Amino acid sequence: MATKKILIIEDEEDVQELLRYNLCREGFECEIAGDGDLGVAKALSISPDLILLDLMLPEIDGLEVCRKLRNNGQTDTVPIIMVTAKSDESDIVAGLELGADDYITKPFSPKVLVARVRAVLRRKKKEKAKQDEIIRIHGIEIDPGRHKVKIAGETVNLTSSEFSLLRFLASRPGWVFTRYQIVDAIHGNDYPVTDRSIDVQIVGLRKKMGDTGSCIETVRGIGYRFKEY
């Protein structure tokens, strides 16, 4: 397997070295950018497999960097993990809504960092699988081609929105999504609903799923995720 290239966008040299050391030790190739503008430029020039992005950067902050990367066709699908000392939920939510894939807060365990990087890379690889591939997880079978869902062998009747919601979450187990991200994914951009309306759909979907509905986990202050394998 080809070596995965990680771009680290971080202005603190000691954190740069900590990230580089632990990732290189695990077989990754690392590039460093000390500010946001350089980070965007390097992302465009080296085409990294994943970006570690600090939110507190000089000049332009990490949220603006994330916005620029997601608005550029060359980098719009590159996985981004936010690395931040901030514990404010609003910063995390803002990053996720801009398209970041995950986050980790400082101080962090090097082992947890590497595990998060590997997990995001695995998830991105799975995303490339065919859209009509049958999803089987936690006793649930989701068949996009036939638009059918079975739980423990029994067919569950879902509305179109409920089916799309379940498929979206179950296809990315462990990923945390904000309500707006879920709305955009299942209804499209600018769908005329409030972010809280997704809560009503979640309640209805969980009810139809019975005990298995607990696989849809609430992440307080952020949104929802589907239980990992």
C-alpha positions as CSV (number, residue, x, y, z in Angstrom):
1,M,0.0,0.0,0.0
2,A,1.3,3.5,-0.9
3,T,2.4,5.7,1.9
4,K,-0.3,8.1,3.0
5,K,0.7,11.8,2.9
6,I,-0.5,14.0,5.8
7,L,-0.4,17.8,5.7
8,I,-0.1,19.4,9.1
9,I,-1.3,23.0,9.3
10,E,0.0,24.2,12.7
11,D,1.9,27.3,13.8
12,E,3.4,26.0,17.1
13,E,6.7,24.3,16.4
14,D,6.5,21.9,19.4
15,V,3.1,20.7,18.3
16,Q,4.3,20.4,14.7
17,E,7.1,18.2,15.9
18,L,4.9,16.1,18.1
19,L,2.5,15.4,15.3
20,R,5.2,14.8,12.7
21,Y,7.1,12.4,15.0
22,N,4.2,10.3,16.0
23,L,2.7,10.1,12.5
24,C,6.1,9.4,10.7
25,R,6.8,6.7,13.3
26,E,3.5,5.0,12.1
27,G,4.6,5.1,8.5
28,F,3.0,8.2,7.3
29,E,4.7,10.9,5.2
30,C,4.3,14.4,6.7
31,E,4.4,17.9,5.3
32,I,4.3,21.0,7.5
33,A,2.7,24.4,7.0
34,G,3.1,27.1,9.7
35,D,0.1,29.3,8.8
36,G,-3.2,29.1,7.0
37,D,-2.2,30.7,3.6
38,L,0.8,28.4,3.3
39,G,-1.4,25.5,4.3
40,V,-3.9,26.1,1.5
41,A,-1.0,26.5,-1.0
42,K,0.6,23.3,0.1
43,A,-2.7,21.4,0.0
44,L,-3.1,22.4,-3.6
45,S,0.5,21.6,-4.6
46,I,1.0,18.2,-2.8
47,S,-2.5,16.7,-2.9
48,P,-2.4,15.2,0.7
49,D,-4.4,12.2,1.7
50,L,-5.4,13.9,4.9
51,I,-5.0,17.3,6.6
52,L,-4.5,18.0,10.3
53,L,-5.7,21.5,10.8
54,D,-5.2,23.7,13.9
55,L,-8.1,26.1,14.4
56,M,-6.0,28.8,16.1
57,L,-3.7,30.0,13.4
58,P,-2.2,33.4,12.7
59,E,-3.5,35.6,9.8
60,I,-6.4,33.5,8.7
61,D,-7.8,31.0,11.3
62,G,-8.5,27.3,10.8
63,L,-12.2,27.8,10.1
64,E,-11.3,30.1,7.1
65,V,-8.7,27.6,5.9
66,C,-11.3,24.8,6.1
67,R,-13.7,27.0,4.1
68,K,-11.2,27.6,1.4
69,L,-10.2,24.0,1.1
70,R,-13.8,22.8,0.8
71,N,-14.6,25.5,-1.8
72,N,-11.7,24.4,-4.0
73,G,-12.3,21.5,-6.4
74,Q,-8.8,20.2,-5.8
75,T,-9.2,19.8,-2.1
76,D,-13.0,19.6,-1.5
77,T,-12.9,15.9,-0.7
78,V,-9.6,15.7,1.2
79,P,-10.3,14.5,4.8
80,I,-9.7,17.2,7.4
81,I,-9.2,16.6,11.2
82,M,-9.4,19.7,13.3
83,V,-6.8,20.0,16.0
84,T,-7.7,22.6,18.6
85,A,-7.1,23.7,22.2
86,K,-10.6,25.2,22.2
87,S,-13.3,23.4,24.1
88,D,-16.1,25.7,22.9
89,E,-18.7,23.5,21.2
90,S,-19.5,26.3,18.7
91,D,-16.0,26.1,17.2
92,I,-16.3,22.4,16.8
93,V,-19.8,22.6,15.3
94,A,-18.6,25.4,12.9
95,G,-15.7,23.3,11.7
96,L,-17.9,20.3,11.1
97,E,-20.5,22.3,9.2
98,L,-17.8,23.7,7.0
99,G,-16.9,20.1,6.1
100,A,-14.3,18.9,8.5
101,D,-14.4,15.1,9.1
102,D,-13.4,14.9,12.7
103,Y,-11.7,16.8,15.5
104,I,-9.3,16.2,18.4
105,T,-8.6,18.6,21.3
106,K,-5.3,19.5,22.8
107,P,-3.7,18.0,24.8
108,F,-4.2,14.7,23.0
109,S,-2.8,11.2,23.3
110,P,-0.5,10.4,20.4
111,K,-2.1,6.9,20.2
112,V,-5.6,8.5,20.0
113,L,-4.4,10.9,17.3
114,V,-3.0,8.1,15.1
115,A,-6.2,6.0,15.6
116,R,-8.3,9.0,14.5
117,V,-6.2,9.5,11.4
118,R,-6.4,5.8,10.5
119,A,-10.1,5.8,11.1
120,V,-10.9,8.8,8.9
121,L,-8.7,7.3,6.1
122,R,-10.6,4.0,6.4
123,R,-13.9,5.8,6.3
124,K,-13.0,7.8,3.2
125,K,-11.9,4.6,1.5
126,K,-15.3,3.1,2.2
127,E,-17.0,6.1,0.8
128,K,-15.6,5.3,-2.6
129,A,-17.5,2.1,-2.7
130,K,-20.5,1.8,-5.0
131,Q,-23.5,3.9,-3.9
132,D,-25.8,0.9,-4.3
133,E,-23.8,-1.4,-2.2
134,I,-25.9,-3.1,0.5
135,I,-25.0,-1.9,4.0
136,R,-25.1,-4.6,6.8
137,I,-24.4,-3.4,10.3
138,H,-25.7,-4.3,13.8
139,G,-28.3,-6.7,12.3
140,I,-29.6,-4.0,9.9
141,E,-29.6,-4.5,6.2
142,I,-30.0,-1.4,4.0
143,D,-30.5,-2.1,0.3
144,P,-30.3,1.2,-1.7
145,G,-31.1,-0.5,-5.0
146,R,-34.4,-1.9,-3.7
147,H,-35.0,1.0,-1.2
148,K,-35.6,-1.6,1.5
149,V,-34.5,-2.0,5.1
150,K,-34.5,-5.2,7.2
151,I,-33.8,-5.5,10.9
152,A,-33.2,-9.0,12.2
153,G,-34.6,-10.3,8.9
154,E,-37.9,-8.3,9.3
155,T,-38.8,-5.5,6.8
156,V,-39.1,-2.1,8.3
157,N,-41.3,0.4,6.4
158,L,-39.6,3.8,6.2
159,T,-40.4,7.1,4.5
160,S,-38.1,8.3,1.8
161,S,-36.5,10.8,4.2
162,E,-36.1,8.2,6.9
163,F,-34.5,5.8,4.5
164,S,-32.0,8.5,3.3
165,L,-31.3,9.5,6.9
166,L,-30.6,5.9,8.0
167,R,-28.5,5.1,5.0
168,F,-26.4,8.3,5.4
169,L,-25.6,7.7,9.0
170,A,-25.1,3.9,8.7
171,S,-22.8,4.3,5.8
172,R,-20.4,6.3,8.0
173,P,-20.4,4.6,11.4
174,G,-18.6,6.6,14.1
175,W,-18.7,9.9,12.1
176,V,-20.3,12.8,14.0
177,F,-22.6,15.0,11.9
178,T,-24.3,18.3,12.7
179,R,-28.0,18.6,12.1
180,Y,-27.4,20.9,9.1
181,Q,-25.0,18.4,7.6
182,I,-27.6,15.8,7.8
183,V,-30.3,18.0,6.3
184,D,-27.9,18.9,3.4
185,A,-27.0,15.3,2.8
186,I,-30.5,13.9,2.6
187,H,-32.5,16.9,1.2
188,G,-29.8,19.0,-0.6
189,N,-28.5,22.4,0.0
190,D,-30.9,25.2,1.0
191,Y,-33.7,22.8,2.0
192,P,-36.3,25.0,3.8
193,V,-36.2,23.4,7.3
194,T,-34.7,24.3,10.6
195,D,-31.7,22.4,12.1
196,R,-33.9,21.1,14.9
197,S,-36.4,19.5,12.5
198,I,-33.9,16.7,12.0
199,D,-34.5,15.7,15.7
200,V,-38.2,14.9,14.9
201,Q,-37.0,12.6,12.1
202,I,-34.5,10.9,14.4
203,V,-37.2,10.2,17.0
204,G,-39.5,8.7,14.4
205,L,-36.7,6.6,12.9
206,R,-35.6,5.3,16.2
207,K,-39.2,4.3,17.1
208,K,-39.6,2.3,13.9
209,M,-36.2,0.6,14.5
210,G,-37.2,-0.6,18.0
211,D,-34.3,-1.5,20.2
212,T,-31.9,-1.2,17.3
213,G,-32.7,2.5,17.2
214,S,-30.1,3.0,20.0
215,C,-27.5,2.6,17.2
216,I,-28.2,6.2,16.3
217,E,-26.3,8.0,19.1
218,T,-26.8,11.7,20.1
219,V,-23.6,13.7,20.5
220,R,-24.5,16.4,22.9
221,G,-24.2,19.9,21.5
222,I,-23.2,18.7,18.1
223,G,-25.5,16.3,16.4
224,Y,-25.7,12.5,15.7
225,R,-23.6,9.5,14.8
226,F,-24.2,5.9,14.0
227,K,-22.7,3.4,16.4
228,E,-19.4,2.0,15.2
229,Y,-18.8,-1.7,14.4
